[in-house]
Amino acid sequence: MPSSARDRTTAALPPPSGSSEPDELGRVTRLAAYGVIRRDDAVLLCRISPAYPAAGMWTLPGGGIEFGEAPDVAALREVEEETGLVARIIGAPTILSHTGVWHRPHPVRYHHVRFVYPMEIVGGSERIEVDGSTDACGWFSPEALADLPVVGLVSLALGLPVRDGEDDARETTPP
């Protein structure tokens, strides 16, 4: 990577404590991949299961990237796992990156990097995920989204204003 690209990338992420000094919190980096799938003016979303943080909120179909798994493969796998639908990627991903602190059960600083791919459905049939991180999926019009409890990822990926209580993640572009 050219040094100018590396400098831009690291400059976008301030040290978690606001300085270069180490802090007492642990740190974790989480990589995840998601799909933005539209049907007419509606977008496909999944509801987060009760056993997971943000239970009851709606999010894009997607989730964690397994060790050694490519982000595009992870996004397609997650869409099928959570919705029963088979998708195809139709464009380059948007990469969202942010840092913060998870307050469960011991505070941990995190760096969350999410690859968000535009997709279209090419097969499968809708079903709900059993014993997974989501418990419902559905298609929502822009009007329905206005009153739907969504995670910040949805607002960021769809270009909507981030509402109070949602992630304050910022969008970054790859170097």
N, C-alpha and C positions, 0 to 999 in steps of 0.2 A: 504494500500500500504506500503511495507517495506520502512523504511527511506532511504535506499540506492537508491531505485528506485525513490523516491520523490526528493532526492537531485540531481540525474542525470537529471530529467525532468526540475526542476526549474533552474538548472545551465545552461541549454542550451539556456535559454531566458534571455538576459541581461535586466535590467530595461530600459524602453524606453528612458530615458534621459541620460543613461550611468552612472547614480548614483542612489542611493536609495531615492534621494530627489524628491518630487512631481514636476510636471511641469504644465504649464497652459493649455495644450491641453487635450481635452476629450479623452476617451479611449473606444474601442469597441472590443469585441471578436466575430469573425464570424466563424461559423462551416459550412462546406459544404461537399458534397459527389459527386463523379464522377465515371464514368465507362471508362475503357480502353477496347474497343471492336475491335477485329481484324477480318478481312475476308481475307484469304490468307496473302499477305504481306501488305495489306492496313489497315489503322486505321480510325475509324469513328470520325469525328469532326463536331462541330457546329459553325456557324458564329454568332458573337455577334451583336445584333440589333442596329440600329442607335441611339436609345434613351438611350443606356446604356454606361457606361465608357468602353473604349477599343472597341468601335464600329468598325466593319469590321475585327476584329481579329478573328482567329479561336481558339476554345477551345475544351476540352473534353465535352461530354454531361454530365450535372450535374448542381448542384447549391446548394443553401442554404438548410440547415436542418431546418425543422419546429420545433417549441417548442414541446418537448415530443416525437419527431420522432427519431427512431433508424437510425444511419448512413446508414446501408445497405438498409433499406426500402426507405430512402430518395434517395439514388443513383438509385435504380430501378425505383422509381416514376419519377425522373428527366429525366432519359433516355427515358422513354415512353412519357413524356410531350414534350420533345424537338425533338424527332425523329419519334414517332409513333411505335417504335420497343419495343418488350417485351424481356427483358434480364434475364439471370440467372447469379448469382455470382459464379465464379469457383475457387476462391482462397482468401487468406487473403489480406486485404487492405495494401497499403503503406500509411503511414501517413506523410503528408507534413505540416510543421509548419514554419511560419515566421512572423516577425513584421515589421512595417514600418509606414509611415504617408500617409494618404489619403489627398490630397490637394483640396477638394471640399466641399461645398463652403467655409467652415471653416475647417482648418486643424484638423484632428483627428488621434491619434495614434491607430493602429490596431494590433491585433494578429489574424492571419488567420490560421485555422486548417482545413486541407482538407484530407478526407478519399478517397483514389483512389483504386477502386476495379477492378480486372480483371473480365471480363464478356464475355458471349457468347449470341448470339441472339437465342431465342426459339420461336418467333412468332411476330405478328404484321406486319405492312407494313410501309415503309418509307413515311413520310410526313413532311412538314415544320410546325413549331410551329406558331400559329396565335396570334398576340398581346402579345408575350412573350419576353424573354430576348435573344432569338436567332431567326434568320430569314432564315436559310438555314442549311442543313447538307449534308455531303458527305464523301466518302471513299477516302483516300489519300495514295498513295504509298510512300515509303521512298524518292524517287526521287522528287515527287511533294511537299513533306514536306519541302524540302530544300529551296524552293522559296516562301512558303506560309507564310503570316503574322500570327504567332501563339503567344499566351500568354505563359509566362514562365512555367505555369503548364504543358503544352503539352511536352515541352522539358524535364522537370524533370521527368514526369511520363513515358516517352518513353526512358529515359536514353540517351538523346541527349544533346550536349553542349547547355547551355543557351546563347542565342545571345544577342548582345547589344540591350538595350531597353526592354528586357523581365524582368520578376520578377527575383530578386536575391534570391528567397526563397531557403532555405536549407532543406534537407531531415532529418527527425528524425525518430527514431524507437520507438515503444511503450515500456514502462518500463516492 
